[in-house]
Amino acid sequence: MQLGKKEELYLLRKTDFGVYLGESMEAPKEETVLLPKKQVPSNVKEGDKIEVFLYKDSSDRMIATTNEPAITLGEVGVLKVKEVTKIGAFLDWNLEKDLLLPFKEQIREVKAGEEVLVRLYVDKSGRLCASMKIYDYLEVFGPYVKGDHVTGIVYDMKELGAMIAVEKKYHGLIPKREIKKPLKFGQCVTTRVVKVREDGKLDLSLSEEKQIQMDIDSAMIMKRLIEYDGVLPFNDKADPKVIEKEFGISKNAFKRAVGRLLKAGKIKITEQSIEKL
């Protein structure tokens, strides 16, 4: 029986406070685990198999549950912080006993109510704990090629850019130059695979390929023009910071989109503004 894993175990005997389970009908007493009475499925009898998850109760004894944990041993998942105490943060993982995220396993300070990406592991004292240090546990050489669209979670920010857990399983990076709007820890993002590197890790982009992105940006600018009663109070020579604040795109991307709208006869550019025709 492995702590932190789901197991199919035999019902060996019933008691007033639950049932004892084992890997075989001949399992010795020291190799059995209790499934509390309130967790026992109705109409089960001795010899039946029950799927349970194994963890430890508040007295540090291995115990079984039929509740579904949010993550199992070795898996990565997003859990909500319930409270922060002197020994670390406690996370909600759908079980009666909350999961400890020790301070030494945090890559940044966490707060109650926020969601964090963690993996489940067994610590040196044999207890299940959570860790935000997932970099070494993500996989490479996933089933992706250049141009694929993938979903991932921001789990760390480095000088290079945003570290992404693609599908909660594979290594991904959004380079700093690709980030036009602030990203938050735990944020779910849809990205495009720009490159599969030699080491199998993915370079990602929040933007589409230029032609597609130009269409998207042009539509966004037209929508904003309508919201501004047909007039933007600046033109394509505006300060890049103004453009990024207003539209969340680079000045070059803005100029490409404006150029397309101009060529299509949908706008005109004056010395002070861009106007919808």
C-alpha positions in Angstrom: 0.0 0.0 0.0 1.5 3.3 -1.1 0.8 6.6 0.7 -0.6 9.2 -1.6 -1.9 6.8 -4.2 -5.2 5.3 -5.1 -5.5 1.6 -4.3 -8.1 -1.1 -4.8 -8.2 -3.0 -1.5 -10.1 -5.9 -0.1 -12.6 -5.4 2.7 -11.3 -7.7 5.4 -13.5 -7.0 8.4 -16.1 -4.7 9.7 -16.1 -2.8 13.1 -18.3 -0.3 14.8 -16.1 2.6 13.5 -15.4 1.5 10.0 -13.8 -1.3 7.9 -10.3 -2.6 7.6 -8.8 -3.0 4.2 -5.8 -4.9 2.8 -4.1 -5.9 -0.4 -5.1 -9.5 0.1 -7.6 -11.5 2.2 -4.7 -12.9 4.1 -3.1 -9.5 4.9 -1.7 -9.4 8.5 -3.2 -6.9 10.9 -0.1 -4.5 10.6 -0.6 -4.3 6.9 -4.3 -3.2 7.0 -5.7 0.3 6.9 -8.9 1.7 8.3 -11.7 3.2 6.2 -13.9 5.3 8.6 -17.5 4.3 8.8 -18.8 7.5 7.2 -16.6 6.7 4.1 -17.8 3.1 3.7 -20.0 2.6 0.6 -23.4 1.0 1.3 -24.0 -2.7 0.7 -20.4 -3.8 0.7 -19.4 -7.0 2.3 -16.2 -8.9 3.3 -14.2 -9.8 0.3 -15.4 -6.9 -1.8 -12.8 -4.5 -3.4 -13.0 -0.8 -2.6 -11.0 2.0 -4.4 -9.6 4.3 -1.8 -6.9 7.0 -1.5 -4.3 6.6 1.3 -3.1 9.5 3.4 -2.4 10.2 7.1 -4.9 11.5 9.7 -4.2 14.1 12.3 -2.5 11.4 14.5 -0.1 10.6 11.7 -1.7 7.2 11.1 -2.3 5.9 7.5 -6.0 6.1 6.8 -8.2 5.4 3.7 -10.8 7.6 2.1 -13.2 7.3 -0.7 -13.2 11.0 -1.3 -11.4 12.1 -4.5 -8.2 14.0 -3.8 -7.3 17.0 -6.0 -3.9 15.5 -6.7 -2.1 12.2 -6.0 1.6 11.4 -5.4 3.8 12.9 -8.1 1.0 14.8 -9.8 0.9 18.6 -10.3 -2.3 20.5 -9.7 -3.8 23.9 -8.7 -4.9 24.1 -5.1 -6.4 27.0 -3.1 -4.6 28.3 0.0 -6.9 28.1 3.0 -4.7 29.7 5.6 -1.1 30.6 6.3 0.4 29.6 9.7 3.7 29.5 11.5 4.8 26.3 9.8 3.5 27.0 6.3 0.4 27.3 4.3 -2.5 24.8 4.3 -4.2 23.9 1.0 -7.6 22.6 0.2 -7.3 19.3 -1.7 -10.9 18.0 -1.2 -10.0 15.9 1.9 -10.9 16.4 5.5 -7.3 17.1 6.6 -5.8 20.1 4.7 -2.4 19.7 2.9 0.6 21.4 4.2 2.8 23.6 1.9 6.0 24.1 4.1 7.7 27.5 3.8 10.9 25.8 2.5 8.8 24.4 -0.4 7.4 27.8 -1.4 9.1 29.7 -4.2 7.4 32.9 -3.2 5.1 34.2 -0.4 1.6 32.9 -0.7 -1.6 34.3 0.8 -5.0 32.9 1.9 -7.5 32.7 -1.0 -5.0 32.5 -3.8 -4.4 29.4 -6.0 -1.0 27.8 -6.4 0.4 25.2 -8.6 2.0 22.4 -6.6 3.1 18.8 -6.7 2.4 16.2 -4.0 5.4 14.4 -2.3 6.3 12.5 0.8 8.6 14.4 3.2 11.4 12.9 5.3 9.1 12.1 8.2 6.8 10.1 5.9 4.0 12.7 5.6 2.3 14.0 2.5 3.1 17.6 1.7 2.9 20.0 -1.2 5.7 21.8 -3.0 5.8 24.7 -5.4 9.2 23.5 -6.7 7.9 21.7 -9.7 10.5 22.7 -12.3 12.5 19.4 -12.0 9.3 17.3 -12.2 7.9 18.7 -15.4 8.4 16.6 -18.5 10.0 17.4 -21.9 9.3 16.2 -25.5 5.6 16.3 -25.2 3.2 15.7 -28.2 3.5 19.2 -29.6 4.9 20.8 -32.7 5.5 24.4 -33.8 2.1 26.2 -34.3 0.1 24.1 -31.8 -2.0 25.9 -29.3 -1.6 24.8 -25.7 -3.0 25.7 -22.3 -0.7 26.2 -19.4 -0.4 27.7 -15.9 2.1 30.4 -14.9 4.0 29.0 -11.9 7.1 31.2 -11.7 8.6 34.4 -13.1 12.2 34.6 -14.1 14.5 37.1 -15.8 14.0 35.1 -19.0 10.2 35.3 -18.8 7.2 33.4 -17.5 7.6 29.7 -16.6 4.6 27.7 -17.8 3.4 24.2 -16.8 1.9 23.2 -20.2 -1.2 21.0 -19.5 0.2 20.8 -15.9 2.9 18.4 -17.3 5.4 19.8 -19.7 8.1 22.6 -19.6 7.2 25.9 -21.3 8.5 29.4 -21.3 7.0 32.7 -22.5 10.0 34.9 -23.2 10.0 38.3 -21.6 9.8 40.1 -24.9 6.5 38.3 -25.6 4.8 39.5 -22.4 2.9 42.7 -23.2 0.5 42.5 -20.2 1.3 41.5 -16.6 0.9 37.8 -15.9 -0.2 36.5 -12.5 1.0 33.5 -10.6 -1.5 30.6 -11.1 -3.0 32.3 -14.2 -4.2 30.0 -16.9 -3.0 31.1 -20.4 -3.6 29.8 -23.9 -0.4 30.1 -25.9 1.1 29.1 -29.3 4.2 26.9 -29.6 6.8 29.0 -31.3 9.6 26.4 -31.0 10.4 23.0 -29.7 13.9 23.3 -28.4 16.6 20.7 -28.6 16.1 19.8 -25.0 12.4 19.2 -25.6 11.2 22.3 -23.7 8.7 24.7 -25.4 9.1 28.3 -26.3 5.6 29.9 -26.3 3.9 33.0 -27.4 0.7 34.7 -26.3 0.3 36.1 -29.8 -0.8 34.5 -33.0 1.4 34.4 -36.2 1.7 37.9 -37.7 -1.0 37.7 -40.3 -3.6 36.2 -37.9 -2.5 38.6 -35.1 -2.8 41.5 -37.5 -6.5 40.6 -38.1 -7.1 40.3 -34.3 -5.3 43.6 -33.5 -7.2 45.4 -36.4 -10.5 44.2 -35.0 -9.5 45.3 -31.5 -8.6 48.8 -32.7 -11.9 49.1 -34.6 -13.8 48.1 -31.5 -11.9 50.7 -29.5 -12.6 53.4 -32.1 -16.3 52.7 -31.9 -16.1 52.9 -28.1 -14.3 56.3 -28.5 -17.1 57.6 -30.8 -14.9 57.0 -33.9 -11.8 59.0 -32.8 -8.6 57.8 -31.1 -6.9 60.8 -29.4 -3.5 59.7 -30.8 -2.0 58.4 -34.0 0.5 55.6 -35.0 3.4 57.8 -33.8 2.2 57.7 -30.2 4.5 56.7 -27.4 4.9 52.9 -27.2 3.9 53.1 -23.5 0.6 54.7 -24.4 -0.1 52.0 -27.1 0.8 49.2 -24.7 -1.4 50.6 -21.9 -4.3 51.1 -24.3 -4.2 48.0 -26.3 -1.6 45.6 -24.7 0.4 45.3 -27.9 3.7 46.6 -29.1 4.0 49.8 -31.2 5.1 47.7 -34.3 2.1 45.5 -34.0 -0.1 48.6 -33.6 1.4 50.2 -36.7 0.9 47.0 -38.7 -2.8 46.8 -37.7 -3.4 50.5 -38.3 -1.7 50.1 -41.7 -4.1 47.3 -42.7 -7.1 49.4 -41.6 -5.8 52.4 -43.6 -5.2 50.3 -46.7 -8.8 48.9 -46.4 -10.2 52.4 -46.2 -11.7 52.0 -42.8 -9.7 54.8 -41.1 -7.8 58.0 -41.7 -4.8 59.3 -39.8 -4.4 62.9 -38.9 -1.6 64.7 -37.0 -3.5 64.3 -33.8 -5.7 61.2 -34.1 -7.0 58.2 -35.9 -10.5 58.5 -37.1 -13.0 55.9 -38.3 -14.5 56.4 -41.8 
